Amino acid sequence: MVFDIDGTLLNSNHQLDPYTLKVLTDLQSRGILVTLSTGKTLPAVQELAHILGIQVPLILANGSVLQDASGEMFHCSLFKKELACSILEELQKLPGDIGVFTASDIYITAKDTENIQMMMKFGKPVPLLVNSWEEISKELTNVVKIVEMDIEHIDRLKESEDHLRGVFGNNISTIKALFFANEILPQGVTKGSALKYLADKLGIHSAQIMAFGDGDNDASMLDYAGSAIAVSNATDLCKASADLIVGSNDENSPARFLDGLFRN
């Protein structure tokens, strides 16, 4: 069973309800494997993964990283440095802010903007401020995703996504994971591609997988999973990929659905 975190497993205050914890703990005691699938990196979800007792690799950075809760790397998709530099050069021509993610850190060139403040609401790690991208030249070989944020001009983001695809073609993947941000990922990377990779390594068929999500970035993993569940607060794209829509994340709906399913 695979769960998106924010908007799905956690409530709107980014909190794990004790009831959800109990249900997921009970599932694992039955021998069912449970993992998380998120746009976040390990520092933001490590504590949650430990609380939940997750034993299999986590899907992180929207599929770029597969890493277990202890930090051991299972799989990592990286940009080539030249491509990362070209993307950053293109994004610097546009309004908004940029976040550069490695598996462990976030780098920014602007501090305390509305975009950065919004990003920090989603948890660790605290972004590291740099004067220029050249300052972290060595780290640009370890980039797992690049995020373009523009909360003041949200309507522009679709145009920007189309522009980036026009410039870089199939060399990148893009997704609007948050309402105020575009995410640029290495070629072919999605939550769905990472879930397939993980399932193949574990010897699990897609029909044996149940996935829960709420965002556009969850649609690919719902498409892959044998049973796809969207919460009622999900985006239209996510709902279109679901076999079933349950209540909202604030109603502990994934846990309530599973509790009822296994009780029956």
C-alpha positions as CSV (number, residue, x, y, z in Angstrom):
1,M,0.0,0.0,0.0
2,V,1.3,3.4,-1.1
3,F,0.3,6.7,0.4
4,D,0.8,10.2,-0.7
5,I,1.4,12.3,2.4
6,D,0.2,15.9,2.3
7,G,-3.5,16.2,1.4
8,T,-3.9,12.4,1.7
9,L,-2.5,10.7,4.7
10,L,-2.0,13.8,6.8
11,N,-4.8,16.3,7.6
12,S,-4.7,19.9,6.4
13,N,-2.5,20.9,9.3
14,H,0.1,18.4,8.1
15,Q,-0.6,16.2,11.2
16,L,-0.9,12.4,11.5
17,D,-4.1,11.4,13.3
18,P,-3.7,8.6,15.9
19,Y,-6.5,6.6,14.3
20,T,-4.6,6.6,10.9
21,L,-1.4,5.5,12.7
22,K,-3.3,2.6,14.4
23,V,-4.8,1.4,11.1
24,L,-1.5,1.5,9.2
25,T,0.3,-0.2,12.1
26,D,-2.3,-2.9,12.1
27,L,-2.0,-3.4,8.4
28,Q,1.8,-3.9,8.7
29,S,1.2,-6.4,11.5
30,R,-0.8,-8.5,9.0
31,G,2.3,-8.6,6.7
32,I,1.1,-5.9,4.3
33,L,3.9,-3.7,3.1
34,V,3.3,0.1,3.5
35,T,5.3,3.0,2.1
36,L,5.0,6.7,1.4
37,S,5.2,8.5,-2.0
38,T,5.9,12.2,-1.8
39,G,7.4,15.2,-3.5
40,K,9.4,15.8,-0.3
41,T,12.9,14.5,0.4
42,L,13.9,12.3,3.3
43,P,14.7,15.0,5.9
44,A,11.0,16.1,5.7
45,V,9.5,12.6,6.1
46,Q,12.1,10.6,8.0
47,E,10.4,11.1,11.4
48,L,7.0,10.2,10.0
49,A,8.4,7.0,8.4
50,H,9.9,6.0,11.7
51,I,6.6,6.6,13.5
52,L,4.8,4.5,11.0
53,G,7.4,1.8,11.2
54,I,7.9,1.6,7.4
55,Q,10.4,-1.0,6.4
56,V,10.5,-0.7,2.6
57,P,12.0,2.2,0.6
58,L,10.1,5.4,0.4
59,I,9.3,7.1,-2.9
60,L,10.7,10.6,-2.6
61,A,11.2,13.8,-4.7
62,N,8.2,12.8,-6.8
63,G,10.0,9.6,-7.9
64,S,13.6,10.8,-8.3
65,V,14.7,9.1,-5.1
66,L,14.0,5.7,-3.5
67,Q,15.5,5.7,0.0
68,D,14.7,3.8,3.2
69,A,13.9,5.5,6.5
70,S,17.4,5.0,7.8
71,G,18.9,6.9,4.8
72,E,20.2,4.1,2.7
73,M,19.8,4.9,-1.0
74,F,17.9,2.4,-3.0
75,H,17.7,4.3,-6.3
76,C,18.3,7.9,-7.5
77,S,17.7,9.7,-10.8
78,L,19.8,12.8,-11.3
79,F,20.1,15.5,-13.9
80,K,23.3,15.8,-15.8
81,K,25.0,18.9,-14.6
82,E,24.9,20.6,-18.0
83,L,21.1,20.1,-18.2
84,A,20.6,21.3,-14.7
85,C,22.5,24.5,-15.5
86,S,20.5,25.0,-18.7
87,I,17.2,24.7,-16.8
88,L,18.3,27.2,-14.2
89,E,19.4,29.6,-16.8
90,E,16.0,29.4,-18.5
91,L,14.1,29.7,-15.2
92,Q,16.1,32.8,-14.3
93,K,14.5,34.6,-17.2
94,L,11.1,34.2,-15.6
95,P,9.5,35.7,-12.6
96,G,9.2,33.8,-9.3
97,D,11.7,31.8,-7.2
98,I,13.7,28.7,-7.8
99,G,14.5,25.8,-5.5
100,V,17.2,23.3,-6.3
101,F,16.8,19.9,-4.5
102,T,19.3,17.2,-3.9
103,A,18.4,14.1,-1.9
104,S,19.3,15.9,1.3
105,D,19.2,19.7,0.8
106,I,17.3,22.5,-0.8
107,Y,19.2,25.5,-2.3
108,I,17.6,28.9,-3.0
109,T,18.9,32.3,-4.1
110,A,16.1,34.4,-2.5
111,K,15.1,34.5,1.2
112,D,11.8,35.2,2.9
113,T,9.7,35.7,-0.2
114,E,6.1,34.5,-0.1
115,N,7.1,31.5,-2.3
116,I,9.9,30.4,0.1
117,Q,7.6,30.9,3.1
118,M,4.9,28.7,1.5
119,M,7.5,26.0,0.6
120,M,8.8,25.9,4.2
121,K,5.3,25.1,5.5
122,F,5.8,21.6,3.9
123,G,8.6,20.8,6.3
124,K,12.3,20.2,6.4
125,P,15.0,20.7,5.3
126,V,15.4,24.4,5.9
127,P,16.5,25.9,2.5
128,L,20.1,26.9,2.2
129,L,20.6,30.5,0.8
130,V,23.3,30.9,-1.8
131,N,24.3,34.0,-3.7
132,S,24.4,32.3,-7.1
133,W,24.1,28.8,-8.6
134,E,27.8,28.9,-9.5
135,E,28.4,28.9,-5.7
136,I,27.1,25.3,-5.5
137,S,28.6,24.1,-8.8
138,K,29.7,20.8,-7.3
139,E,26.2,20.1,-5.9
140,L,24.6,20.6,-9.4
141,T,25.8,17.0,-10.2
142,N,23.4,15.8,-7.5
143,V,20.1,17.5,-8.4
144,V,17.0,15.3,-8.2
145,K,14.5,18.1,-9.0
146,I,14.2,21.8,-9.6
147,V,11.1,23.7,-8.5
148,E,9.8,26.9,-10.0
149,M,7.5,28.9,-7.6
150,D,5.3,31.9,-8.4
151,I,2.4,32.3,-6.0
152,E,1.7,35.8,-7.3
153,H,1.2,34.6,-10.8
154,I,-0.2,31.1,-10.6
155,D,-1.9,31.3,-13.9
156,R,1.5,31.8,-15.6
157,L,2.8,28.4,-14.4
158,K,1.0,26.3,-17.1
159,E,2.5,28.6,-19.8
160,S,5.9,28.2,-18.1
161,E,5.6,24.4,-18.0
162,D,4.7,24.4,-21.8
163,H,7.7,26.7,-22.5
164,L,10.1,24.4,-20.6
165,R,8.8,21.3,-22.4
166,G,9.3,23.2,-25.7
167,V,12.9,24.1,-24.9
168,F,14.0,20.8,-23.3
169,G,11.6,18.3,-24.9
170,N,11.8,14.7,-23.6
171,N,15.0,15.5,-21.6
172,I,12.8,16.5,-18.7
173,S,9.6,15.5,-16.9
174,T,7.4,18.2,-15.4
175,I,4.5,18.2,-13.0
176,K,2.5,20.7,-11.0
177,A,2.8,19.1,-7.6
178,L,1.7,22.2,-5.6
179,F,-0.8,24.9,-6.6
180,F,2.0,27.5,-6.7
181,A,4.8,25.5,-8.2
182,N,6.1,23.6,-11.2
183,E,8.5,20.7,-10.6
184,I,11.1,19.8,-13.2
185,L,12.4,16.2,-12.9
186,P,14.8,14.0,-14.7
187,Q,13.6,12.3,-17.9
188,G,10.8,9.8,-17.4
189,V,10.6,10.3,-13.6
190,T,7.2,10.2,-12.0
191,K,5.7,8.7,-8.8
192,G,4.4,5.9,-11.1
193,S,7.8,5.1,-12.6
194,A,9.3,4.9,-9.2
195,L,6.5,2.7,-7.9
196,K,7.0,0.3,-10.8
197,Y,10.7,0.2,-10.2
198,L,10.2,-0.5,-6.5
199,A,7.5,-3.1,-7.1
200,D,9.7,-4.9,-9.7
201,K,12.6,-5.1,-7.2
202,L,10.3,-6.4,-4.5
203,G,8.6,-8.9,-6.8
204,I,5.2,-7.4,-6.4
205,H,2.7,-7.2,-9.3
206,S,0.8,-4.0,-9.9
207,A,-2.5,-5.9,-9.2
208,Q,-1.2,-6.3,-5.6
209,I,-0.8,-2.6,-5.0
210,M,-3.3,-0.1,-3.6
211,A,-2.3,3.6,-3.9
212,F,-3.9,6.6,-2.3
213,G,-3.4,10.2,-3.5
214,D,-4.8,13.7,-3.9
215,G,-2.6,15.6,-6.4
216,D,-1.8,15.7,-10.1
217,N,1.6,14.2,-9.2
218,D,-0.2,11.2,-7.7
219,A,-2.1,10.3,-11.0
220,S,0.8,8.3,-12.4
221,M,1.0,6.0,-9.4
222,L,-2.7,5.6,-9.3
223,D,-2.6,4.6,-13.0
224,Y,0.0,1.9,-12.2
225,A,-1.6,0.5,-9.0
226,G,-4.1,-2.3,-9.3
227,S,-6.4,-0.4,-6.8
228,A,-6.4,3.4,-7.0
229,I,-8.0,5.5,-4.3
230,A,-8.4,9.3,-4.4
231,V,-9.6,11.4,-1.5
232,S,-12.5,13.8,-2.1
233,N,-10.2,16.8,-1.9
234,A,-8.1,15.5,-4.8
235,T,-7.6,17.3,-8.1
236,D,-9.6,16.5,-11.1
237,L,-6.6,14.7,-12.7
238,C,-6.1,12.6,-9.7
239,K,-9.8,11.7,-9.4
240,A,-9.8,10.7,-13.1
241,S,-7.1,8.1,-12.4
242,A,-8.9,6.6,-9.4
243,D,-11.1,3.5,-9.2
244,L,-12.7,4.9,-6.0
245,I,-13.1,8.2,-4.3
246,V,-13.4,8.3,-0.5
247,G,-13.9,11.2,1.9
248,S,-11.3,13.9,2.6
249,N,-8.0,13.8,4.3
250,D,-9.4,15.7,7.2
251,E,-11.8,12.8,7.8
252,N,-9.0,10.2,8.0
253,S,-10.7,8.7,5.0
254,P,-7.9,6.4,3.7
255,A,-7.6,4.8,7.1
256,R,-11.4,4.6,7.6
257,F,-11.7,2.9,4.2
258,L,-9.0,0.4,5.0
259,D,-10.4,-0.3,8.5
260,G,-13.8,-1.0,7.0
261,L,-12.3,-3.1,4.2
262,F,-10.4,-5.4,6.5
263,R,-13.1,-5.6,9.1
264,N,-15.4,-6.9,6.4
